[in-house]
């Protein structure tokens, strides 16, 4: 009964490959996010979707493409992986509106070699 | 520039001692305020949150935080630290008060000595 689940938990891949990370939430939230945590543990928003519509798209390379097939899912596809993409990627979800908090998944540790 | 500052990168406290982790934000209005904890290899768990009202908020695991508008601060406290509290602590703000996105501080690593 995990609230926000991400797969895979670990991902090791070579430079130049294309990979996807999946996220699902069963909280009935209408907004989902991808955050990136770098090697210094700094967390930064990448994307936010509300009801399958992109509402936040921070300065992220075009190689990163989020896709939300429905309100409960937000996947992250990364093309042509680079060494600098190595990080922990967190999915989160919340209700959009007042007095709302975000729930986070366990993270996906991506290592590009 | 809008920012969230956690001045202490690393803090070590003795088990049983009190703890205060600092957080300051620089925005015009009062945002929603949060503290999250991240244990090694784990995701982020919400400790507590402030939306409005009483400026002293209680959270899980015996943590509390106090919002001080005059100081733009939201410091996290615990009266007696346990070894299991060793983790990374993040202060975060929701600028738009709309659940759109969080801005995080850089985190404070808490070590607990016996």
Interface residues (C-beta under 8 A of the other chain):
Chain A: X4 X31 X33 X35 X40 X41 X42 X43 X44 X45 X48 X50 X55 X56 X90 X92 X94 X95 X96 X97 X98 X99 X100 X101 X102 X103 X104 X105 X106 X107
Chain B: X32 X34 X36 X38 X42 X43 X44 X45 X46 X49 X51 X88 X90 X92 X94 X97 X98 X99 X100 X101 X102 X103 X104 X106 X107
